[in-house]
Amino acid sequence: MQDSFSRVIDYLRISITDKCNLRCIYCMPADGVTPARHSDILRYEEIIRVAAAAARLGVRKIRLTGGEPLVRKNVAFLISSLRKIVGIEDISLTTNGILLGQHAKTLADAGLDRVNISVDSLRPQRYREITRGGDLDTVLAGIQAAEHAGLRPLKINMVPMRGMNEDEILDFARITINTERHVRFIECMPAGSVNFWEPGKYMTTDEIRGIIETLGPLSPVKVRTNGPSKYFRLPGARGVIGFISALTHHYCEDCNRLRLTADGMLRPCLFSETEIDIRSAIRTGAPEEEIERLLKLAIAVKPQGHMLGRLSSSSGAPRISPHAVKRPMSRIGG
């Protein structure tokens, strides 16, 4: 599948639930968000049907997200079913790691290739504050379990926030020196808790990279990936460091993905409110040709790029309305 700007679309991110067992400060308000009705959430067989149609059109990579995907029961069944679809070559999952230790081996046995784990602090009390109750030791045990299960390369995602955890950037970067883990630094995006976003907390990738380079020069490396991260390696390091710069260094020209929300909406762009209702088509008995048509439509209306952060303030932080994205990230799919 190619969109109107000749980008090959071969990656589908599927949110399987809008529920989460954490309340991270940049993602949700303290009391969470109103969950979708159970009847509105796509059933596994419906997800599999969309994935199969997408595979027939050229999708080769699937990532399962949430909310927190592991709070939904029988995720291993979904993974094993997706693995049977002709054309699907890679299945990964993004998780906060709280339940990963319990499920890592089962997920690997079902056919999961890799996991991304969100960890924003390596200090137990601070981690608890950022996640509003998460237990860091549980997450670290989950990381160990994932590696033992063969879910490699293991990727750790960190969102640096000024005044909150920027003093740990070097601690995260050092993880790559003696392990093969990928540590990715992600610019904080205005797609979560609308009350959290403010320029004073925002850190650009250039600023983050400058801090890391106090450890040594970063050399670019090629990593087999379909994602937006740009990868580098510190001198002598076994692992790699990635930067995801949604706002300051747009990767829209290389975007290769569609998103399927937990309630059955195709979303061509994370930062666009355009959505195509595929759930209604499935539940009214639409034939496979109609499912494929809706997927093609989502590709056709995919914008050339988002407009967030095009203008910068004197502080270097993008000028972005806190209401730039109406759906919270947990309702879109992280």
C-alpha positions in Angstrom: 0.0 0.0 0.0 1.2 3.5 -0.9 -0.4 6.7 0.3 -0.8 9.9 -1.7 2.9 10.8 -0.9 4.4 7.5 -2.1 5.0 6.3 1.5 4.7 2.5 1.7 2.3 1.6 4.6 3.3 -1.8 6.0 2.8 -1.3 9.8 -0.4 -1.5 11.8 -0.5 -0.5 15.5 -3.5 -2.1 17.2 -4.8 -0.9 20.6 -6.6 -3.8 22.2 -7.8 -2.0 25.3 -8.1 1.6 26.6 -7.7 0.4 30.2 -4.5 0.7 32.2 -3.2 -0.4 35.6 -1.1 2.8 36.0 -2.0 6.5 35.8 1.2 8.1 34.5 1.1 11.8 35.0 1.7 12.7 31.3 -0.8 10.2 30.0 -3.8 10.3 32.3 -5.4 12.5 34.9 -5.2 11.1 38.5 -8.6 9.5 38.4 -8.1 8.0 34.9 -10.3 8.5 31.9 -13.8 7.2 31.4 -13.4 3.7 29.7 -15.1 2.8 26.6 -18.1 0.6 26.9 -17.3 -3.1 26.8 -19.5 -3.5 23.8 -17.6 -0.8 21.9 -14.2 -2.6 22.2 -13.3 -4.8 19.3 -13.4 -8.5 19.9 -10.3 -10.6 19.1 -11.9 -12.1 16.1 -12.7 -8.6 14.8 -9.1 -7.5 15.3 -7.9 -10.6 13.5 -10.2 -9.9 10.6 -8.8 -6.4 10.2 -5.3 -7.6 10.5 -5.8 -10.3 7.9 -7.3 -7.7 5.5 -4.3 -5.4 6.2 -1.9 -8.2 5.5 -3.5 -8.9 2.1 -2.8 -5.2 1.3 0.8 -5.3 2.4 1.0 -4.8 6.1 3.9 -6.9 7.5 4.4 -5.6 11.0 1.9 -5.4 13.9 2.4 -3.8 17.3 -0.1 -4.4 20.1 -0.7 -1.5 22.4 -3.2 -0.1 24.9 -3.9 1.3 27.4 -1.9 -1.5 28.9 -2.4 -4.5 26.6 -1.6 -7.1 29.2 -4.6 -6.2 31.4 -6.8 -7.8 28.7 -7.2 -11.5 29.0 -5.9 -14.1 26.6 -3.5 -11.8 24.8 -1.4 -15.0 23.9 -4.4 -16.3 21.9 -4.5 -13.1 19.9 -0.8 -13.2 19.2 -0.9 -16.9 18.1 -3.8 -16.0 15.8 -2.0 -13.1 14.3 1.1 -15.2 13.8 -0.9 -17.5 11.5 -1.9 -14.7 9.1 0.0 -15.0 5.8 2.2 -12.0 5.3 2.7 -10.9 8.9 6.4 -11.1 9.6 6.8 -9.2 12.9 4.6 -8.9 16.0 5.6 -6.7 19.0 4.0 -5.3 22.1 4.3 -2.1 24.1 3.8 -2.5 27.8 4.4 -0.7 31.1 5.9 -4.0 32.4 3.8 -4.5 35.5 2.3 -7.8 34.3 5.2 -8.7 31.9 6.9 -11.1 34.4 3.7 -13.2 34.6 3.2 -13.5 30.9 6.6 -13.1 29.1 7.2 -16.8 28.4 3.6 -17.5 27.3 3.7 -14.5 25.0 7.0 -15.6 23.5 5.7 -19.2 23.0 2.6 -17.7 21.3 4.8 -16.0 18.7 5.6 -12.5 20.1 8.9 -11.2 18.8 9.7 -8.2 20.9 8.5 -5.9 23.7 8.9 -2.2 24.3 8.7 -1.3 28.0 7.9 2.2 29.2 10.1 3.2 32.2 10.5 6.8 33.1 12.6 6.5 36.3 15.1 4.1 37.8 14.4 5.4 41.3 11.6 3.5 43.0 10.0 6.5 44.8 10.1 8.7 41.7 8.8 5.9 39.5 5.9 5.5 41.9 5.2 9.2 41.7 5.3 9.4 37.9 3.1 6.4 37.5 0.9 7.1 40.5 1.5 3.8 42.2 3.7 1.6 40.0 6.3 -0.7 41.5 9.7 -0.4 39.8 11.0 -3.8 41.1 8.1 -5.5 39.4 8.9 -3.8 36.1 12.6 -4.7 36.4 11.7 -8.3 37.1 9.5 -8.2 34.0 12.4 -7.0 31.9 14.5 -9.9 33.1 11.7 -12.3 32.3 11.3 -10.9 28.8 14.9 -11.3 28.0 15.0 -14.9 29.4 12.0 -15.7 27.2 13.9 -14.5 24.1 12.0 -11.3 23.5 14.9 -9.4 22.1 16.1 -6.8 21.4 14.4 -5.4 24.4 13.6 -1.7 24.1 13.2 0.6 27.1 11.3 3.9 26.4 11.9 6.9 28.5 10.2 10.3 28.3 12.5 13.0 29.8 10.7 15.8 31.6 12.4 18.9 32.9 12.1 19.2 36.7 11.0 15.5 37.0 13.5 13.0 35.7 16.0 14.8 33.4 18.7 14.0 36.0 18.4 10.3 35.1 19.1 10.7 31.4 22.7 9.6 31.8 21.6 6.6 34.0 19.4 5.4 31.2 22.0 6.0 28.5 24.6 3.9 30.6 22.3 0.9 30.4 23.4 0.5 26.8 27.1 0.2 27.7 27.0 -3.3 29.2 23.7 -4.7 27.8 22.3 -5.2 24.4 19.2 -3.2 25.3 17.9 -0.4 23.2 17.1 2.7 25.2 14.9 5.2 23.5 14.4 8.8 24.5 11.0 10.1 23.4 10.0 13.8 23.3 7.0 14.4 25.5 3.9 14.8 23.3 0.6 16.7 23.8 -1.5 13.6 23.5 -2.1 12.5 27.0 -3.2 14.5 30.1 -4.2 17.9 28.8 -3.4 19.4 32.3 0.2 18.2 32.2 1.6 19.7 29.1 3.5 22.9 29.5 6.6 24.2 27.7 8.6 24.3 30.9 8.6 20.5 31.2 9.4 19.9 27.6 12.9 18.7 26.5 14.0 18.6 22.9 15.9 15.7 21.4 18.8 18.0 20.7 19.0 18.9 24.4 18.7 15.2 25.5 21.4 14.2 23.0 23.7 17.0 24.3 23.4 15.6 27.8 24.2 12.0 26.7 27.2 13.1 24.6 29.0 14.1 27.9 29.6 10.3 28.1 31.2 10.3 24.7 30.4 10.8 21.0 27.4 9.2 19.6 27.9 7.3 16.3 24.9 6.6 14.1 24.0 2.9 13.6 21.6 1.0 11.4 19.0 -1.0 13.3 16.5 -3.2 11.6 13.3 -1.4 12.5 10.2 0.1 10.9 9.8 2.7 13.5 10.6 6.4 13.8 13.6 6.1 16.1 17.1 7.3 15.0 19.7 5.1 16.6 23.3 5.8 17.9 25.9 4.0 19.9 28.3 5.2 22.6 31.9 4.2 22.3 32.3 0.5 23.1 28.6 0.1 24.0 26.8 -3.2 23.4 23.4 -1.6 23.1 22.1 1.4 21.2 20.4 4.7 22.0 17.4 5.9 20.1 15.7 9.2 19.8 12.1 9.7 18.8 11.5 13.3 17.9 7.8 13.7 17.1 7.9 17.5 17.5 11.4 18.9 16.7 12.6 16.6 14.0 9.5 15.4 12.2 9.6 11.9 10.8 6.4 12.2 8.9 8.1 11.8 5.6 9.0 8.2 6.6 5.7 7.4 8.4 4.7 3.9 7.4 1.8 3.2 9.8 -1.9 3.1 10.5 -3.5 2.9 13.9 -6.5 0.8 14.9 -8.0 2.1 18.1 -9.5 -0.3 20.7 -13.0 0.9 19.7 -12.5 0.1 16.1 -11.5 3.4 14.5 -8.8 3.5 11.8 -6.6 6.5 12.6 -4.2 7.5 9.7 -2.1 9.9 11.9 -1.6 10.1 15.7 -1.9 13.9 15.6 -4.9 14.1 13.4 -8.5 13.7 14.5 -9.5 12.0 11.3 -10.9 8.5 12.0 -12.6 5.9 9.9 -15.1 3.7 11.5 -14.3 0.1 10.6 -16.1 -1.5 13.6 -19.6 -0.6 12.2 -18.7 -2.2 8.9 -17.6 -5.4 10.5 -20.6 -5.6 12.8 -23.1 -5.0 10.0 -21.7 -7.9 8.0 -19.5 -6.1 5.5 -17.7 -8.4 3.0 -13.9 -8.5 2.9 -13.8 -6.1 0.0 -15.4 -3.4 2.2 -12.9 -4.0 5.0 -10.1 -3.6 2.5 -11.8 -0.5 1.0 -11.8 1.2 4.4 -8.2 0.4 4.9 -7.3 1.9 1.5 -9.4 4.9 2.4 -7.4 5.4 5.6 -4.3 5.3 3.5 -5.7 7.7 1.0 -6.5 10.4 3.6 -3.3 10.0 5.5 -1.8 13.6 5.8 1.6 14.5 4.5 2.5 15.5 8.1 1.3 16.9 11.3 1.4 20.6 12.2 2.4 20.3 15.8 5.4 22.3 16.9 6.0 23.9 13.5 6.6 27.2 15.2 9.0 27.4 18.2 8.9 29.8 21.1 11.9 31.7 22.4 12.4 28.9 25.0 12.8 26.3 22.2 9.7 24.4 23.2 7.0 24.0 20.4 4.0 26.3 20.7 1.3 23.6 21.1 -2.2 23.9 22.5 -2.7 21.5 25.4 -5.8 20.4 23.6 -4.0 19.6 20.3 -5.1 16.0 20.4 -8.6 15.5 21.7 -8.3 11.8 22.5 -6.0 10.8 25.4 -3.2 8.6 24.3 -4.7 5.7 26.2 -7.7 5.9 23.9 -5.6 6.1 20.7 -3.0 3.4 21.4 0.5 4.3 22.7 
